Amino acid sequence: MSGEVHTYSIKVKDFDLDKTLDCGQTFRWYKSDEGWHGVIRNRVVFARQRNGTLEIFTNRPWSIGEIVEYFGLRDDLKAIKETLLERAESFPKQVRGPFEKAFNHSWGLRILRQDPYEMTVSYLFSVQTSIPLIQRRLEALARFFPENRIEFLGKEFYLFPTLDQLKRLTMEKWLSLGLGFRAKWLYHFARKMRDSFFARLRDLSLSEKLEELTRIDGIGYKVASCVTLFGYGELNSFPVDVWIRKALKDLFGVEGSTKRLMEKGMELFEPFAGYAQEYLFREYRTVRRLDKS
């Protein structure tokens, strides 16, 4: 169904919509010539940035405070950069330059505040999988539920399934998404999990959140760190993937298990390891690859 369009404009600084939405922290935003279309919880959103203004169009009312919170606009990005560069003063000279360049190249990237439940499901999909494939599989999952279909600005969208909806899926349905070994994790996750679990985690410390999340089948420290960073806004979380492994090896000569590298990143970049991770991730995944092409 289609309905009203609610419009909001917010003056922004130290914010880059493209870099924020195209850095691996979210999977249900899609770029078009006009801007970005996304599905956020129970609403569909079109967003664009023009002349220092973030313009939002959505099918449901959305308060300015909620928009500011979602896009991480309360984070003092200049203060975060200054803190991290002060930490970098203790790094070897050959590290400080590339680290500062990562911030200059991707300035304006902010950490989104997303739904922890959706982040958990999404990052369970992500294990050993490319971002475009994660997006396609999550879209296919959403389309299992035609009752979640919304038409907005002439396009068709599907809301992310609720936990109760996921509980109705058979193992065959999960396997039909091409998930392979991940299907079993998601099937049992949906059957066993309760919404209250994610609410309860909000009051725990970062280390306690990581401990609780890694008790779930299929969730290791990488997935757990993604959930705490992008779902709970724990800014000292430090997810470790192939690009961060390369960054830590190149810059600090550090190698080892995901847990060891996670703890090293949290130590090096405290209290804003999550921002350091995102800027290094984009530097290695996007900026350096473009420089080589």
C-alpha positions in Angstrom: 0.0 0.0 0.0 1.1 3.6 -0.5 0.2 6.6 1.7 1.4 9.9 2.9 4.9 11.3 2.5 6.4 12.9 5.6 9.3 15.3 4.9 12.1 16.5 7.2 15.2 18.7 6.6 18.2 18.8 9.0 21.2 21.1 8.6 24.3 18.8 9.0 28.0 19.3 9.3 30.9 16.8 9.4 28.5 14.3 7.8 28.6 12.4 4.5 25.5 10.4 3.6 27.2 8.4 0.9 30.2 7.3 3.0 28.0 6.5 5.9 25.6 4.2 4.0 28.2 2.5 1.8 30.7 1.3 4.4 29.4 -2.2 5.3 27.5 -1.3 8.4 24.0 -1.6 6.9 22.5 -3.8 4.2 19.1 -2.4 3.4 19.9 0.9 1.8 20.2 1.2 -2.0 21.7 4.0 -4.0 19.9 5.6 -6.9 20.6 8.6 -9.1 18.3 10.6 -6.8 19.6 9.5 -3.4 19.2 6.6 -1.1 16.2 4.3 -0.5 16.2 2.3 2.8 14.0 0.3 5.1 14.4 1.1 8.8 12.4 -1.0 11.2 8.8 -0.3 10.3 9.3 2.5 7.9 10.6 3.1 4.3 12.9 6.1 3.9 14.3 8.1 1.0 17.3 10.2 2.0 19.6 12.7 0.2 22.1 15.3 1.1 22.2 18.7 -0.6 24.0 21.9 0.3 24.7 20.9 3.8 21.1 19.7 4.4 20.0 16.1 5.0 16.6 15.6 3.4 14.4 12.8 4.6 11.1 11.5 3.0 9.3 8.6 4.8 6.0 6.8 4.8 5.6 7.2 8.6 6.1 10.1 11.0 9.7 10.2 12.3 10.8 12.7 14.9 13.9 14.9 14.3 15.4 13.4 17.4 15.0 9.8 16.1 16.6 10.8 12.7 19.5 12.5 14.5 20.0 9.4 16.6 19.8 6.9 13.7 22.4 8.7 11.6 24.8 9.2 14.5 24.5 13.0 14.3 25.0 13.5 18.0 28.5 12.1 17.8 31.1 14.9 18.0 33.1 13.7 15.0 35.8 16.4 15.4 36.4 15.5 19.0 36.5 11.8 18.2 39.1 12.4 15.5 41.2 14.6 17.8 41.0 11.9 20.5 42.1 9.1 18.1 44.9 11.3 16.6 46.1 12.0 20.1 46.2 8.2 20.7 48.1 7.9 17.4 50.9 10.1 18.7 52.1 7.0 20.6 52.1 5.0 17.3 55.2 4.5 15.2 55.8 7.4 12.7 55.0 5.2 9.7 51.6 4.4 11.2 50.4 8.0 12.1 50.4 9.2 8.5 48.2 6.4 7.0 45.9 6.5 10.0 45.3 10.3 9.6 44.8 9.8 5.8 42.0 7.3 6.5 40.1 10.0 8.4 40.7 12.6 5.7 39.6 10.3 2.9 36.4 9.2 4.6 35.6 12.3 6.6 31.9 12.5 7.5 31.3 8.8 7.9 29.2 8.2 11.0 28.2 5.1 12.9 24.4 4.4 12.5 22.3 3.4 15.5 20.3 0.4 14.2 18.1 -2.3 15.6 20.1 -5.0 17.5 17.7 -7.8 16.5 18.0 -6.9 12.8 21.8 -6.5 13.1 22.1 -10.0 14.7 20.1 -11.6 11.9 21.9 -9.6 9.2 25.4 -10.4 10.5 24.6 -14.1 10.8 23.9 -13.9 7.1 27.3 -12.2 6.6 29.6 -15.0 7.7 32.0 -15.7 4.9 29.8 -13.7 2.4 30.2 -10.6 0.3 28.1 -7.5 1.0 26.1 -7.6 -2.3 25.2 -11.2 -1.6 24.1 -10.4 1.9 21.9 -7.7 0.6 20.3 -10.0 -2.0 19.6 -12.7 0.6 18.2 -10.3 3.1 15.9 -8.9 0.5 14.8 -12.5 -0.5 14.1 -13.2 3.2 12.0 -10.0 3.5 9.9 -11.1 0.5 8.9 -14.3 2.2 6.3 -12.1 3.9 4.0 -10.3 1.4 2.1 -8.8 4.3 5.2 -6.6 4.9 5.1 -5.1 1.4 5.0 -1.3 1.2 4.8 0.9 -1.9 6.5 4.3 -1.5 7.4 6.9 -4.1 6.6 4.5 -6.9 8.9 1.7 -5.6 8.2 -1.5 -3.8 9.8 -2.3 -0.4 9.5 -5.1 2.2 9.9 -4.4 5.9 12.4 -6.5 7.8 10.6 -9.6 9.3 9.7 -9.6 12.9 11.1 -12.4 15.2 7.6 -13.9 15.3 7.5 -14.1 11.5 10.9 -15.8 11.4 9.7 -18.4 13.8 7.3 -19.6 11.1 10.0 -20.4 8.6 10.9 -24.0 8.0 14.5 -25.2 7.6 13.7 -25.7 3.9 12.9 -22.0 3.6 16.2 -21.0 5.2 18.1 -23.3 2.9 16.3 -21.9 -0.1 18.1 -18.6 0.5 21.4 -20.3 -0.3 22.7 -19.9 3.3 24.3 -23.4 3.5 25.7 -24.0 6.9 24.3 -20.7 8.2 20.7 -21.9 7.7 20.9 -24.1 10.8 22.1 -21.2 12.9 19.3 -18.9 11.8 16.6 -21.6 12.1 17.5 -22.3 15.7 18.1 -18.7 16.5 14.6 -17.8 15.4 13.0 -20.7 17.3 14.8 -20.1 20.6 15.2 -16.3 20.7 12.9 -13.8 22.4 12.6 -10.1 21.9 13.3 -9.5 25.6 16.9 -10.8 25.0 17.8 -7.7 23.0 16.2 -5.3 25.5 18.0 -6.9 28.4 21.4 -6.5 26.7 21.0 -2.7 26.6 21.8 -2.4 30.3 24.9 -4.6 30.1 28.5 -3.4 29.7 30.3 -4.0 26.3 32.2 -7.0 27.6 28.9 -8.5 29.0 27.1 -7.9 25.7 29.9 -9.7 23.8 29.8 -12.6 26.2 26.0 -13.0 25.9 26.0 -12.7 22.1 28.8 -15.2 21.6 26.8 -17.8 23.4 24.5 -17.9 20.4 25.3 -20.6 17.8 27.1 -19.1 14.8 28.1 -15.8 16.6 31.7 -15.3 17.1 33.5 -12.1 18.1 33.3 -10.5 14.7 29.5 -10.8 14.5 29.1 -9.9 18.2 31.2 -6.8 17.7 29.1 -5.7 14.7 26.0 -6.1 16.8 27.3 -4.1 19.7 28.7 -1.3 17.5 25.9 -0.9 14.9 23.0 -2.1 17.0 23.9 -0.8 20.5 26.2 2.1 19.7 29.0 0.7 21.8 31.7 2.9 20.2 34.6 1.0 21.6 33.5 -2.2 19.7 36.1 -3.3 17.1 34.8 -5.8 14.5 37.6 -7.7 12.8 37.1 -8.8 9.2 39.6 -9.5 6.3 40.2 -5.7 5.7 40.8 -5.0 9.4 43.2 -8.0 9.6 45.2 -6.5 6.7 45.2 -3.0 8.3 46.4 -4.3 11.7 49.1 -6.4 10.0 50.3 -3.6 7.7 50.2 -0.8 10.3 51.1 -2.6 13.5 52.5 -6.0 12.5 49.8 -7.6 14.6 48.3 -11.0 13.6 46.3 -13.7 15.5 42.8 -14.8 16.3 39.7 -12.6 15.8 39.5 -12.2 19.6 43.1 -11.2 19.9 42.8 -8.6 17.1 39.5 -7.3 18.5 41.1 -6.8 21.9 44.1 -5.2 20.4 42.0 -2.7 18.4 39.9 -1.9 21.5 43.2 -1.2 23.4 44.8 0.9 20.7 41.9 3.1 19.9 39.9 3.3 23.2 37.4 4.8 23.7 36.4 5.1 20.0 37.7 1.9 18.5 34.5 1.6 16.5 35.2 4.8 14.6 38.8 3.8 14.0 37.6 0.5 12.7 35.1 2.0 10.2 37.6 4.5 8.8 40.3 1.9 8.5 37.8 -0.5 6.9 36.7 2.0 4.3 40.3 3.0 3.7 41.4 -0.6 2.9 38.2 -1.8 1.3 37.4 1.2 -0.9 40.0 4.0 -1.0 43.1 1.9 -1.6 41.4 -0.4 -4.1 40.3 2.7 -6.1 43.8 4.1 -5.9 45.1 0.9 -7.5 42.6 0.8 -10.3 
